[in-house]
């Protein structure tokens, strides 16, 4: 997420908003696949939070952001409906969380980097939020916006052009509530982006395991806005299998 200027990656934003479903056909997951994912999540604990300096946090975010720029822009242009200009900001909050809001704004909690065990995991989080913008989820879901602050302050601004780790970086920003279908689509598009960027999808997957272990939910309820950990992990595995066969192509439109 390091200065307040945005990354200009090409495609203009579409001004039309549709429903809150997915733009693409997503692979189905069955009870057996979710059961295996649930067993994996339940079979361990969250990794310990790493103690990192500000320089280390920002360095990891910058490296992932820079490597994702070209592939993410290509995915966004292929979709052709969303925002392809992104600002990535970091805030002090030590929970492993992030969100997309505004016109291309991505806010990453410091805890994402501290709980991640590799740059691949951090890149997954950034690519997931880029995908929300690229697929026009943010504009579609603005009616569900709730007011929220971005999780604290941090005293020192970063040294590169696309990320901010600074005071009030997340204050006053609207949180967006996405549908389960949009969240699954963002994971799929993130996997495509990571594949094209040369990241290890098996390492990126570990962050979904960590998120699943951080949550007590094992089943997705009717009113949930995120798939529960096992469903999300099983869907990721199906997506990665498809992407391996397609060699990184986008799925067909819904």
C-alpha positions as CSV (number, residue, x, y, z in Angstrom):
1,X,0.0,0.0,0.0
2,X,3.6,4.8,-0.3
3,X,3.0,8.3,-1.1
4,X,-0.4,9.7,-1.9
5,X,0.0,9.7,-5.7
6,X,-1.7,6.9,-7.6
7,X,-0.3,4.4,-10.0
8,X,-1.7,5.2,-13.5
9,X,-2.0,1.8,-15.2
10,X,-4.1,2.5,-18.3
11,X,-7.7,1.6,-18.7
12,X,-10.3,4.3,-17.8
13,X,-13.0,3.6,-15.3
14,X,-16.5,2.5,-16.3
15,X,-19.2,4.7,-14.9
16,X,-21.9,2.1,-15.1
17,X,-22.9,0.1,-12.1
18,X,-24.7,-3.2,-12.2
19,X,-25.8,-5.8,-9.7
20,X,-23.7,-7.2,-6.9
21,X,-23.0,-10.6,-8.5
22,X,-19.8,-11.8,-10.2
23,X,-18.9,-10.8,-13.8
24,X,-17.3,-14.2,-14.5
25,X,-18.3,-17.8,-14.1
26,X,-16.7,-19.2,-11.0
27,X,-16.0,-22.9,-10.3
28,X,-18.4,-24.6,-7.9
29,X,-17.2,-26.3,-4.7
30,X,-18.8,-29.3,-3.1
31,X,-19.2,-30.5,0.5
32,X,-16.2,-32.8,0.2
33,X,-13.9,-30.1,-0.9
34,X,-15.1,-27.8,1.8
35,X,-14.7,-30.6,4.3
36,X,-11.0,-31.1,3.4
37,X,-10.4,-27.4,3.6
38,X,-12.1,-27.2,7.0
39,X,-9.9,-30.0,8.3
40,X,-6.8,-28.2,7.1
41,X,-7.8,-24.9,8.7
42,X,-8.8,-26.6,11.9
43,X,-5.6,-28.6,12.1
44,X,-3.4,-25.8,13.0
45,X,-3.0,-22.3,14.6
46,X,-2.3,-18.9,13.1
47,X,1.3,-18.2,12.6
48,X,2.9,-15.8,15.1
49,X,2.9,-12.1,14.2
50,X,6.4,-11.1,13.1
51,X,8.1,-8.1,14.6
52,X,9.0,-5.9,11.6
53,X,10.4,-2.4,11.3
54,X,8.6,0.2,9.3
55,X,11.2,-0.1,6.6
56,X,10.6,-3.8,6.3
57,X,6.8,-3.4,6.1
58,X,7.0,-0.8,3.5
59,X,9.7,-2.6,1.5
60,X,7.6,-5.7,1.3
61,X,4.5,-3.7,0.2
62,X,6.5,-1.8,-2.4
63,X,8.1,-4.9,-3.9
64,X,4.7,-6.7,-4.2
65,X,3.0,-3.6,-5.6
66,X,5.7,-3.0,-8.2
67,X,5.7,-6.6,-9.4
68,X,1.9,-6.6,-9.6
69,X,1.5,-3.4,-11.6
70,X,1.8,-4.7,-15.1
71,X,-0.1,-8.0,-14.7
72,X,-2.9,-6.3,-12.8
73,X,-3.2,-3.6,-15.4
74,X,-3.5,-6.3,-18.1
75,X,-6.2,-8.1,-16.2
76,X,-8.1,-4.9,-15.6
77,X,-7.9,-3.9,-19.3
78,X,-9.2,-7.3,-20.3
79,X,-12.2,-7.0,-18.0
80,X,-12.9,-3.5,-19.3
81,X,-15.4,-2.4,-16.7
82,X,-13.7,-1.1,-13.6
83,X,-11.0,1.2,-12.2
84,X,-7.5,0.5,-13.2
85,X,-5.7,3.4,-11.4
86,X,-4.8,2.4,-7.9
87,X,-3.5,4.1,-4.8
88,X,-2.1,1.7,-2.2
89,X,-1.9,2.9,1.4
90,X,-0.8,1.2,4.6
91,X,-2.1,1.9,8.1
92,X,-0.8,1.0,11.5
93,X,-3.6,-1.5,12.4
94,X,-2.0,-4.9,13.3
95,X,-4.9,-7.1,12.3
96,X,-4.5,-9.0,9.0
97,X,-7.0,-7.0,7.0
98,X,-7.3,-4.8,3.9
99,X,-10.0,-3.2,1.9
100,X,-10.8,-1.4,-1.3
101,X,-12.8,1.8,-1.4
102,X,-13.1,5.1,-3.3
103,X,-11.9,5.3,-6.9
104,X,-8.9,3.0,-6.8
105,X,-8.0,3.3,-3.2
106,X,-6.6,0.2,-1.5
107,X,-5.8,0.2,2.3
108,X,-3.6,-2.5,3.7
109,X,-3.2,-3.0,7.5
110,X,0.3,-3.4,8.7
111,X,-0.8,-6.8,10.2
112,X,-1.1,-8.2,6.7
113,X,2.7,-8.0,6.3
114,X,3.4,-9.1,9.9
115,X,1.2,-12.2,9.7
116,X,2.3,-13.1,6.1
117,X,5.1,-15.6,5.8
118,X,6.1,-14.6,2.3
119,X,5.8,-11.8,-0.2
120,X,3.5,-14.1,-2.2
121,X,0.9,-13.8,0.6
122,X,1.1,-10.0,0.7
123,X,0.8,-9.9,-3.1
124,X,-2.4,-12.0,-2.8
125,X,-3.9,-9.4,-0.5
126,X,-3.0,-6.5,-2.8
127,X,-4.1,-8.3,-5.9
128,X,-7.5,-9.2,-4.3
129,X,-8.2,-5.5,-3.6
130,X,-7.1,-4.5,-7.0
131,X,-9.5,-7.1,-8.4
132,X,-12.4,-5.5,-6.5
133,X,-11.7,-2.2,-8.4
134,X,-11.0,-3.9,-11.7
135,X,-14.3,-5.8,-11.6
136,X,-16.2,-2.7,-10.6
137,X,-17.2,-4.2,-7.3
138,X,-16.6,-1.0,-5.4
139,X,-19.0,1.2,-7.5
140,X,-21.6,-1.6,-7.6
141,X,-21.5,-1.9,-3.8
142,X,-21.4,1.7,-2.7
143,X,-25.0,1.5,-1.4
144,X,-23.7,-0.9,1.2
145,X,-20.9,1.4,2.4
146,X,-20.5,1.9,6.1
147,X,-18.4,4.6,7.5
148,X,-15.1,3.5,9.0
149,X,-11.6,4.6,9.8
150,X,-8.7,2.8,8.3
151,X,-7.2,1.6,11.5
152,X,-5.0,4.0,13.3
153,X,-2.1,6.3,12.5
154,X,1.5,5.9,11.7
155,X,4.0,8.7,12.0
156,X,6.3,8.4,9.0
157,X,5.4,8.6,5.4
158,X,6.9,6.1,3.0
159,X,9.5,6.8,0.4
160,X,8.0,5.5,-2.9
161,X,5.2,6.8,-5.1
162,X,2.2,4.4,-4.6
163,X,1.8,3.6,-1.0
164,X,1.3,5.6,2.2
165,X,2.1,4.5,5.7
166,X,1.3,7.8,7.3
167,X,-0.8,9.6,9.8
168,X,-4.6,9.4,9.1
169,X,-4.0,7.3,6.0
170,X,-7.2,5.5,6.5
171,X,-9.3,7.9,8.5
172,X,-12.7,8.8,7.3
173,X,-12.7,6.3,4.4
174,X,-15.9,4.4,3.6
175,X,-15.8,0.7,4.1
176,X,-17.5,-1.3,1.3
177,X,-19.5,-4.5,1.9
178,X,-19.2,-6.9,-1.1
179,X,-21.3,-9.9,-1.9
180,X,-19.9,-13.5,-1.4
181,X,-19.8,-13.8,-5.2
182,X,-17.8,-10.7,-5.5
183,X,-15.3,-11.8,-2.9
184,X,-14.9,-15.2,-4.6
185,X,-14.4,-13.4,-8.0
186,X,-11.8,-11.1,-6.4
187,X,-9.9,-14.2,-5.2
188,X,-10.1,-15.7,-8.7
189,X,-8.9,-12.6,-10.4
190,X,-6.1,-12.2,-7.8
191,X,-5.0,-15.7,-8.6
192,X,-4.8,-14.9,-12.3
193,X,-2.8,-11.7,-11.6
194,X,-0.4,-13.6,-9.3
195,X,0.0,-16.3,-11.9
196,X,0.9,-13.7,-14.6
197,X,3.3,-12.0,-12.2
198,X,5.1,-15.2,-11.5
199,X,4.2,-15.6,-7.8
200,X,3.8,-19.0,-6.2
201,X,0.1,-19.6,-5.8
202,X,0.7,-22.4,-3.3
203,X,2.5,-19.9,-1.0
204,X,-0.2,-17.2,-1.6
205,X,-2.8,-19.8,-0.5
206,X,-1.3,-19.8,3.0
207,X,-2.8,-16.5,3.7
208,X,-6.3,-17.9,3.2
209,X,-5.4,-20.6,5.7
210,X,-4.3,-18.0,8.1
211,X,-7.5,-16.0,7.7
212,X,-9.5,-19.1,8.1
213,X,-7.8,-19.9,11.4
214,X,-8.3,-16.3,12.5
215,X,-12.1,-16.7,12.1
216,X,-14.4,-19.0,14.1
217,X,-16.7,-19.4,11.1
218,X,-16.7,-22.8,9.4
219,X,-19.9,-22.4,7.4
220,X,-21.1,-19.6,5.2
221,X,-24.5,-18.1,6.3
222,X,-27.2,-16.6,4.2
223,X,-26.4,-13.0,5.3
224,X,-22.6,-13.3,5.3
225,X,-20.7,-11.0,3.0
226,X,-17.5,-13.2,2.9
227,X,-17.4,-16.9,2.3
228,X,-16.4,-18.8,5.4
229,X,-12.7,-19.9,5.5
230,X,-13.3,-23.5,4.2
231,X,-15.5,-22.4,1.3
232,X,-13.1,-19.7,0.3
233,X,-10.1,-22.0,0.5
234,X,-11.8,-24.7,-1.5
235,X,-12.9,-22.2,-4.1
236,X,-9.3,-20.9,-4.3
237,X,-8.0,-24.5,-5.0
238,X,-10.6,-24.9,-7.8
239,X,-9.6,-21.5,-9.3
240,X,-5.9,-22.4,-9.2
241,X,-6.6,-25.7,-10.9
242,X,-8.5,-23.9,-13.7
243,X,-5.8,-21.3,-14.1
244,X,-3.2,-23.9,-14.4
245,X,-5.1,-25.5,-17.3
246,X,-5.9,-22.2,-19.0
247,X,-2.4,-20.8,-18.5
248,X,-3.7,-17.7,-16.8
249,X,-6.6,-16.7,-18.9
250,X,-9.7,-15.1,-17.4
251,X,-12.7,-17.2,-16.9
252,X,-15.7,-16.8,-19.2
253,X,-18.2,-14.1,-18.5
254,X,-21.3,-15.0,-16.5
